[in-house]
C-alpha cells in the first residue's frame, strides 16, 4: 500500500471552500439519485448516556470511490473546547481498492452539510427570497450562515437560539466574519414569520418552528435532527409542505419529523415526493408555485463525505 493522504482539521478548513463544496454536493446528490446502487443505511450504536457511535458506509461510483464515515457524538464537557462530533472519513479508490484518503470528519461534516443545504435552497427556495432565518447557535449555525447566503442575496439574516445571549454573541461574530449583518432575534415566532428561508440546525428534542408561524412560499431546511426522536418542526408543518429528502430510504427509516407525522396518521411514506438529486437533475419540479411551502430533510449521506474528500484530493493535487 502506498502513502495514504491524511487531511487534518486545519487542512480540511483550508481546502474545502464553500463555493466549490456547494458544486460538489450538487454533483454527488445528482449521482446518488441517478443510477447509483441502493446504499446501506447508517448504523448507530449507543455507547453511553445519550452518546452514540455511528458508521455510514456507501459508494459514489460517479467519482470512482467508496468508503465510510466513522463518527462518535458525545456530550461536550463545559469549557473543554472539544467538538461533539469526532471521527474520520475513509475513502477508497474503486479501481485499485486502495485507501485514497482519510480526513477529519468534524470539519467535513460541518462544511458539506451546510453546502448541501445551500444547494437545496438554491433549487427549492423562491428566486426572490430575501430573508434567511437560522434556528440554532452551534457549529452548523456558523457554517449555514456562511454557505446559504452564497445562493441568494438576502436582504436580512436572522438568528434565533434557545439562549438569546448566545445567539447575540454568535450574530455579532458572524457579522464580522461574513461581512453580512446577522441579527439575533429573541422570539422564534417572529423570526419564522419574517423568513423566506428557514434553517433548523438545533439539537432540540421538541419543535422549535410551528406550522402557524410559517408563511406561504417559505422554504425550510430540516438539518438538526439526524436520528429518530428529536424533532425540530411540528407535524402539521410536515404535512403542509412539499417534502424532499436527501436520500429517500434513509429519511423514511430515520427522519424523525416524518416519523412523528406518520404516527399521527397525517402523512404516509409517499409524502416524500422525491430526492434532492432528482431536483438537481431536472427530473422533478419540487416547487410548483410561489405559494407552496417546501421542506428539504437533511440526514446526511456518506456520498456527500466521499465527494468532499474527492474535492480535497483534487485541490491538494493542484
Residue pairs with C-beta under 8 A, 6 or more apart in sequence:
1 98
1 99
2 98
4 99
4 100
4 101
4 102
5 100
5 101
5 102
5 313
5 316
6 101
6 102
6 103
7 15
7 101
7 102
7 103
7 104
7 309
7 312
7 316
8 104
9 104
9 106
9 107
11 312
11 316
12 103
12 104
12 107
12 108
12 111
12 312
13 107
13 111
15 311
15 312
15 315
15 316
16 107
16 108
16 111
16 112
16 308
16 311
16 312
18 111
18 114
18 115
18 118
18 146
18 147
18 150
19 150
20 311
20 315
21 111
21 112
21 115
21 147
21 308
21 311
22 115
22 118
22 119
22 122
22 147
22 150
22 151
24 112
24 115
24 307
24 308
24 310
24 311
25 112
25 115
25 116
25 118
25 119
25 304
25 307
26 119
26 280
27 62
27 307
28 60
28 62
28 63
28 303
28 304
28 306
28 307
29 116
29 119
29 246
29 275
29 276
29 277
29 280
29 301
29 303
29 304
30 277
30 280
30 281
31 60
31 61
31 62
31 63
31 277
31 303
32 39
32 60
32 247
32 275
32 277
32 301
32 303
33 275
33 276
33 277
33 278
33 280
33 281
34 62
34 277
34 281
36 59
36 60
36 61
36 62
36 303
37 59
37 61
38 249
39 58
39 59
39 247
39 249
39 250
39 301
39 302
39 303
40 57
40 58
41 249
41 250
41 253
41 254
42 54
42 55
42 56
42 250
42 254
42 299
43 54
43 55
43 56
44 52
44 53
44 54
44 227
45 52
45 53
45 54
46 52
47 53
47 72
48 74
50 75
51 72
51 73
51 74
51 75
52 72
52 73
52 227
53 70
53 71
53 72
53 73
54 69
54 70
54 71
54 72
54 73
55 68
55 69
55 70
56 68
56 69
56 71
56 300
56 301
56 302
56 305
57 67
57 68
57 302
58 66
58 67
58 68
58 301
58 302
58 303
58 306
59 65
59 66
59 67
59 94
59 303
59 306
60 66
60 303
60 306
60 307
60 310
61 94
63 306
63 307
63 310
64 93
64 94
64 95
65 91
65 92
65 93
65 94
65 100
65 306
65 309
65 310
66 91
66 92
66 94
66 306
67 89
67 90
67 91
67 92
67 302
67 305
67 306
67 309
68 89
68 90
68 302
69 87
69 88
69 89
69 90
69 105
69 108
69 109
69 302
69 305
70 87
70 88
70 90
70 105
71 85
71 86
71 87
71 88
71 105
71 109
72 85
72 86
72 87
73 84
73 85
74 84
74 86
75 84
76 82
76 83
76 84
83 106
83 139
85 105
85 106
85 109
86 105
86 106
87 105
87 106
88 102
88 103
88 104
88 105
89 102
89 103
89 105
89 108
89 302
89 305
89 306
89 308
89 309
90 99
90 101
90 102
91 99
91 100
91 101
91 102
91 103
91 305
91 306
91 309
91 310
91 313
92 98
92 99
92 100
93 99
93 100
100 309
100 313
101 309
101 312
101 313
103 308
103 309
103 312
105 305
108 305
108 308
108 309
109 300
109 305
110 139
110 140
110 142
110 143
111 143
111 147
111 308
112 304
112 305
112 307
112 308
113 140
113 143
113 223
113 298
113 300
113 304
114 140
114 143
114 144
114 146
114 147
114 148
115 147
116 246
116 276
116 298
116 300
116 304
117 144
117 147
117 148
117 199
117 221
117 223
117 296
117 298
118 144
118 147
118 148
118 150
118 151
119 151
119 276
119 280
120 221
120 244
120 246
120 276
120 279
120 296
120 298
121 148
121 151
121 152
121 197
121 219
121 221
121 296
122 151
122 152
123 276
123 279
123 280
123 286
124 219
124 244
124 279
124 286
124 287
124 294
124 296
125 152
125 196
125 197
125 219
125 294
126 196
126 217
126 219
126 287
126 290
128 196
129 152
129 154
129 196
129 197
129 219
130 152
130 154
130 155
130 156
130 196
131 154
131 155
131 156
131 157
131 158
131 194
131 195
131 196
131 197
132 148
132 149
132 152
132 154
132 156
132 157
132 158
132 195
132 196
132 197
132 198
132 199
133 157
133 158
133 159
133 160
133 185
133 191
133 192
133 194
133 195
133 197
133 198
133 199
134 141
134 144
134 145
134 148
134 157
134 158
134 159
134 160
134 198
134 199
134 201
135 160
135 161
135 188
135 191
135 192
135 198
135 199
135 200
135 201
135 202
135 208
135 209
135 224
135 232
136 160
136 161
136 199
136 200
136 201
136 202
136 203
136 224
137 159
137 161
137 162
137 163
137 166
137 167
137 170
138 201
138 202
138 203
140 201
140 223
140 224
141 159
141 161
141 170
141 201
142 170
142 174
144 199
144 201
144 221
144 223
145 157
145 159
145 174
145 178
145 182
146 174
146 177
146 178
148 197
148 199
148 221
149 157
149 178
149 180
152 197
154 180
154 197
156 181
156 183
156 194
157 180
157 181
157 182
157 183
158 182
158 183
158 184
158 185
158 191
158 194
158 195
159 167
159 170
159 171
159 174
159 182
159 183
159 184
159 185
159 191
160 167
160 184
160 185
160 186
160 187
160 188
160 191
160 208
161 167
161 170
161 184
161 202
162 202
162 204
162 208
164 184
164 186
167 184
167 185
167 186
168 184
170 182
170 184
171 182
171 183
171 184
172 182
174 180
174 182
175 181
175 182
185 191
188 208
188 209
188 213
189 210
189 213
192 198
192 209
192 210
192 213
192 214
192 218
193 213
193 214
193 215
195 215
195 218
196 217
196 218
196 219
197 218
197 219
197 220
197 221
198 209
198 214
198 218
198 219
198 220
198 221
199 220
199 221
199 223
200 208
200 209
200 220
200 221
200 222
200 223
200 224
200 232
200 233
201 223
201 224
202 208
202 224
202 232
203 224
203 230
204 224
204 230
204 231
204 232
205 229
205 230
205 231
206 231
207 231
207 232
207 233
207 234
208 232
208 233
209 220
209 232
209 233
209 234
209 237
210 233
210 234
210 236
210 237
211 233
211 234
211 236
211 237
211 240
212 236
214 220
214 237
214 293
216 291
216 292
216 293
217 290
217 291
217 292
217 293
218 293
218 294
219 287
219 293
219 294
219 295
219 296
220 233
220 237
220 241
220 293
220 294
220 295
220 296
221 295
221 296
221 298
222 232
222 233
222 257
222 295
222 296
222 297
222 298
223 298
224 230
224 232
225 231
225 232
225 255
225 256
225 257
226 254
226 299
226 300
227 254
227 256
228 254
228 256
228 259
229 256
230 256
231 256
231 257
231 260
232 257
233 257
233 295
235 257
235 260
235 261
235 264
235 266
235 267
236 266
237 293
237 295
238 257
238 258
238 260
238 261
238 266
238 267
238 271
238 295
239 261
239 266
239 267
239 271
240 293
241 292
241 293
241 294
241 295
242 273
242 286
242 287
242 288
242 292
242 293
242 294
242 295
243 258
243 267
243 271
243 272
243 273
243 294
243 295
243 297
244 272
244 273
244 274
244 275
244 276
244 279
244 286
244 294
244 295
244 296
244 297
245 251
245 252
245 255
245 272
245 274
245 275
245 276
245 297
245 299
246 275
246 276
246 296
246 297
246 298
246 299
246 300
246 301
246 304
247 275
247 299
247 301
247 303
248 272
248 274
248 275
250 299
250 301
251 258
251 272
251 297
251 299
252 258
252 269
252 272
254 299
255 297
255 299
257 297
258 267
258 271
258 272
258 297
261 267
261 271
262 268
262 269
262 271
272 297
273 284
273 286
274 284
274 286
276 296
278 284
279 285
279 286
286 294
287 294
